[in-house]
Amino acid sequence: MSLLPLKETPATAVNPKTLVVFGHTKQGKTTAVAHLKDNLIIDLESGTRYYRCIKIDVPDAAEAAESTSWDVLKNIIKELKAYKVENKKNLYKYITVDTVGVLEDIIMPYAIQLHKMAPQNKNYNGKDLKTVANGAGWLPIREAFFNVIAMLNLYCDTVILVAHTKSKTITRQGSELAATDIDVSGKMSQMLAANSDAIALCYRKDNKTIFSFKSSELIASGARIEHLREQDITICESDSDGKMTFHWDKIFK
């Protein structure tokens, strides 16, 4: 039987498998994910201390266990896997990593492990692959980073990656333009964008927190998902008494 299709195949996914939410500090990113039901927040920088939500404060857990944040993260993944094997389903619908900029640092021991798998690197005894000559340490860093995200994707419907912003300069027709990008190192931003189904710039406007999926050369946002593509979605709004209403149903159908 031929594998070549003779007609269009309908879409098989509606919601993003990987969602990136990035923005400046104090714009409502953590507030929004803290009010998403059935969402485990893997808090890498103790940013959820003032929120009641499903969370693991990784720095606190590492300190309590006299261990490292990487060890805590490994154990989280092991427990997620064990639950799925035993119960034939995932424990959480969503898993949020807050923030990916810190994740980049935490996975360094794993990246070093991958780096040393190459025979020529087996005697490496450094602690930071970013200092390896000629940028040779970046490949295992990126591999470790995306491997962790892929592993988390196995144990939920959607992985949400929270990130800060960074400014960069691009040149167009001889002019320098200021652009807003995801705050991760080097090529990681482009790779993260390529491996994500939707990227939202989070910002406040009056009493609203908005996720913007509008694509732009100057802002690293956009979406493959039809109901998100080129949309500005109010994820949260507050009334005159400060009561907040969240609209995650506009993101996840």
C-alpha positions as CSV (number, residue, x, y, z in Angstrom):
1,M,0.0,0.0,0.0
2,S,1.3,3.4,-0.9
3,L,2.0,5.9,1.9
4,L,1.3,8.9,-0.4
5,P,-1.9,10.7,0.6
6,L,-4.5,11.5,-2.1
7,K,-6.5,14.0,0.0
8,E,-6.1,16.5,2.8
9,T,-5.7,15.3,6.3
10,P,-7.7,17.2,9.0
11,A,-5.8,18.8,11.9
12,T,-5.3,16.5,14.9
13,A,-4.4,19.2,17.5
14,V,-6.2,22.2,18.7
15,N,-4.1,23.5,21.7
16,P,-0.4,24.2,21.8
17,K,1.8,21.4,23.1
18,T,4.5,23.9,24.0
19,L,3.5,27.5,24.9
20,V,6.1,30.2,25.7
21,V,5.0,33.3,27.7
22,F,7.5,36.0,28.0
23,G,7.5,39.6,29.1
24,H,9.1,42.2,31.4
25,T,9.0,41.7,35.2
26,K,5.8,42.4,37.1
27,Q,3.6,42.1,34.0
28,G,1.5,39.2,35.3
29,K,3.1,36.1,33.9
30,T,3.4,34.2,37.1
31,T,0.0,35.5,38.3
32,A,-1.6,34.1,35.2
33,V,-0.1,30.6,35.3
34,A,-0.8,30.4,39.1
35,H,-4.5,30.7,38.3
36,L,-4.5,27.9,35.6
37,K,-6.2,24.9,37.0
38,D,-4.5,21.5,37.0
39,N,-1.1,23.2,36.4
40,L,2.1,22.2,38.2
41,I,4.5,25.1,38.4
42,I,8.1,24.1,38.6
43,D,9.3,27.3,40.2
44,L,13.0,27.7,39.6
45,E,13.4,31.1,41.2
46,S,10.9,31.1,44.1
47,G,8.6,33.5,42.3
48,T,5.4,31.8,43.5
49,R,5.8,32.4,47.2
50,Y,2.8,34.8,47.3
51,Y,0.5,32.5,45.3
52,R,-1.7,29.7,46.3
53,C,-1.2,27.1,43.5
54,I,0.2,23.7,42.6
55,K,3.9,24.3,42.8
56,I,7.3,23.0,43.6
57,D,9.7,25.7,44.8
58,V,12.9,24.1,43.5
59,P,15.5,26.2,45.4
60,D,13.6,25.6,48.7
61,A,13.4,21.8,47.9
62,A,17.1,21.7,47.1
63,E,18.0,23.5,50.3
64,A,15.8,21.2,52.4
65,A,17.4,18.1,50.8
66,E,20.9,19.6,50.9
67,S,21.0,18.8,47.2
68,T,21.1,20.8,43.9
69,S,18.3,22.2,41.8
70,W,19.2,19.8,39.1
71,D,18.8,16.8,41.4
72,V,15.3,18.1,42.4
73,L,14.3,18.6,38.8
74,K,15.5,15.0,37.9
75,N,13.4,13.7,40.8
76,I,10.4,15.6,39.6
77,I,10.6,14.0,36.2
78,K,11.1,10.6,37.7
79,E,8.0,10.9,39.9
80,L,5.9,12.2,36.9
81,K,7.0,9.1,35.0
82,A,6.3,6.7,37.8
83,Y,2.8,8.1,38.3
84,K,2.1,7.7,34.6
85,V,3.4,4.2,34.5
86,E,1.4,3.2,37.5
87,N,-1.9,5.0,36.6
88,K,-1.8,5.0,32.8
89,K,-2.4,8.7,32.8
90,N,-0.7,12.0,33.6
91,L,-1.0,13.6,37.0
92,Y,-1.3,17.1,35.6
93,K,-2.8,18.6,32.5
94,Y,-0.3,21.4,32.4
95,I,3.3,21.8,33.6
96,T,4.9,25.3,33.8
97,V,8.6,26.0,34.0
98,D,9.2,29.4,35.6
99,T,11.6,30.6,34.2
100,V,13.5,29.1,31.3
101,G,16.4,31.5,31.8
102,V,17.1,29.8,35.1
103,L,16.5,26.3,33.6
104,E,19.4,27.1,31.3
105,D,21.7,27.3,34.3
106,I,20.2,24.4,36.3
107,I,20.7,21.8,33.5
108,M,24.5,22.4,33.4
109,P,25.4,19.1,35.2
110,Y,23.3,17.2,32.6
111,A,24.9,19.1,29.8
112,I,28.4,18.3,31.1
113,Q,27.3,14.6,31.3
114,L,26.3,14.8,27.6
115,H,29.5,16.6,26.7
116,K,31.7,14.0,28.3
117,M,30.0,11.2,26.3
118,A,32.2,12.2,23.4
119,P,35.6,10.4,23.6
120,Q,37.5,13.6,23.1
121,N,35.8,15.3,26.1
122,K,35.8,12.4,28.6
123,N,38.5,14.1,30.8
124,Y,36.6,17.4,31.0
125,N,36.6,18.6,34.6
126,G,35.1,22.1,34.3
127,K,31.8,23.3,35.7
128,D,30.6,25.7,33.0
129,L,30.4,24.6,29.4
130,K,29.8,28.2,28.3
131,T,33.6,28.8,28.8
132,V,34.7,26.0,26.6
133,A,36.9,27.2,23.7
134,N,35.4,28.0,20.3
135,G,31.8,27.7,21.7
136,A,32.1,23.9,21.7
137,G,30.1,23.6,25.0
138,W,26.9,25.1,23.6
139,L,25.8,22.0,21.7
140,P,25.4,19.9,24.8
141,I,23.8,22.8,26.7
142,R,21.1,23.2,24.0
143,E,20.7,19.4,23.9
144,A,20.2,19.2,27.6
145,F,17.8,22.1,27.7
146,F,15.5,20.8,25.0
147,N,15.7,17.2,26.3
148,V,14.3,18.4,29.6
149,I,11.4,20.2,27.9
150,A,10.8,17.1,25.8
151,M,10.7,14.9,28.9
152,L,8.2,17.2,30.6
153,N,6.0,17.1,27.5
154,L,5.6,13.4,28.0
155,Y,3.8,13.9,31.3
156,C,1.2,16.6,30.5
157,D,-1.0,18.0,27.7
158,T,1.0,21.3,27.5
159,V,4.3,22.6,28.8
160,I,4.2,26.3,29.5
161,L,7.6,28.0,29.5
162,V,7.7,31.4,31.3
163,A,10.6,33.7,30.3
164,H,11.8,37.2,30.8
165,T,12.6,39.6,27.9
166,K,15.9,40.8,26.6
167,S,16.6,43.6,24.1
168,K,18.6,43.0,21.0
169,T,19.5,45.1,17.9
170,I,18.7,44.0,14.3
171,T,19.8,45.9,11.2
172,R,17.4,46.5,8.3
173,Q,18.3,48.5,5.3
174,G,21.2,50.1,7.1
175,S,19.2,51.1,10.1
176,E,19.5,49.6,13.6
177,L,16.2,48.6,15.2
178,A,15.5,47.6,18.8
179,A,13.8,44.2,19.1
180,T,12.3,42.3,22.0
181,D,13.4,38.7,22.4
182,I,13.1,35.7,24.9
183,D,15.8,35.9,27.5
184,V,17.9,32.8,26.9
185,S,21.4,32.6,25.6
186,G,22.6,32.7,22.0
187,K,20.8,30.6,19.4
188,M,18.5,29.2,22.1
189,S,15.9,31.9,21.5
190,Q,15.5,31.0,17.8
191,M,15.5,27.3,18.6
192,L,12.9,27.8,21.4
193,A,10.7,29.7,18.9
194,A,11.1,27.0,16.3
195,N,10.2,24.2,18.8
196,S,7.1,26.0,20.3
197,D,3.6,26.0,19.0
198,A,2.8,29.5,20.3
199,I,4.7,32.4,21.8
200,A,3.0,35.2,23.7
201,L,4.3,38.5,24.8
202,C,2.7,39.3,28.1
203,Y,2.0,42.9,29.0
204,R,-0.4,45.1,31.1
205,K,-2.8,47.6,29.7
206,D,-5.0,49.5,32.2
207,N,-6.7,46.7,34.3
208,K,-5.9,43.9,31.8
209,T,-3.1,41.5,31.3
210,I,-2.7,40.6,27.7
211,F,-1.1,37.7,25.8
212,S,-0.1,39.0,22.4
213,F,0.4,36.3,19.7
214,K,0.9,38.9,17.0
215,S,4.0,38.2,14.9
216,S,6.5,40.9,14.3
217,E,10.1,41.2,13.1
218,L,10.8,43.2,16.3
219,I,9.0,40.9,18.8
220,A,9.5,37.1,19.1
221,S,5.8,36.2,19.2
222,G,3.4,34.3,17.1
223,A,1.4,31.0,16.9
224,R,0.7,28.0,14.7
225,I,-2.6,27.5,16.4
226,E,-5.5,28.9,14.4
227,H,-7.5,30.4,17.3
228,L,-4.3,32.1,18.7
229,R,-2.7,33.3,15.5
230,E,-2.3,37.1,15.3
231,Q,-4.5,37.6,18.4
232,D,-4.3,39.8,21.4
233,I,-6.0,37.8,24.2
234,T,-6.9,39.3,27.6
235,I,-5.8,36.5,29.9
236,C,-6.7,38.5,33.1
237,E,-8.8,41.5,34.0
238,S,-9.6,43.1,37.3
239,D,-12.6,45.1,38.4
240,S,-12.8,48.2,40.6
241,D,-12.5,46.1,43.7
242,G,-9.4,44.4,42.5
243,K,-11.1,41.1,41.8
244,M,-9.3,39.2,39.0
245,T,-11.0,37.1,36.3
246,F,-8.9,34.8,34.2
247,H,-9.7,33.6,30.7
248,W,-7.5,30.6,30.1
249,D,-10.5,29.1,28.1
250,K,-9.4,31.5,25.3
251,I,-6.0,29.8,25.2
252,F,-7.0,26.2,25.7
253,K,-10.1,25.1,23.9
